[in-house]
Amino acid sequence: MELTAHPDTIKAAVHDPSWHVPRTRTPDLNGGTGGFGRPMVTGLAHATAVTRRASDGKTMSACLAR
């Protein structure tokens, strides 16, 4: 994870070796398989992005108010 501070925002970026673009899914309240992270991040962030990396997967980033 990388955090970058800007005057009005903080950018959080996470690198992932998978080429698959993340998908929003219904959170699993019983089986423990997740589904909570992306809705939480998109709800808190001003902007989100998924960028494919030429050599190894993708970077998911979010800009949050400082």
Buried (B, 14 or more C-beta within 10 A) or exposed (E): EEEEEEEEBBBBBEBBEEEEEBEEEEEEEEEEEEBEEBEEBEEEBEEBEEEEEEEEBBBBBBBBEE
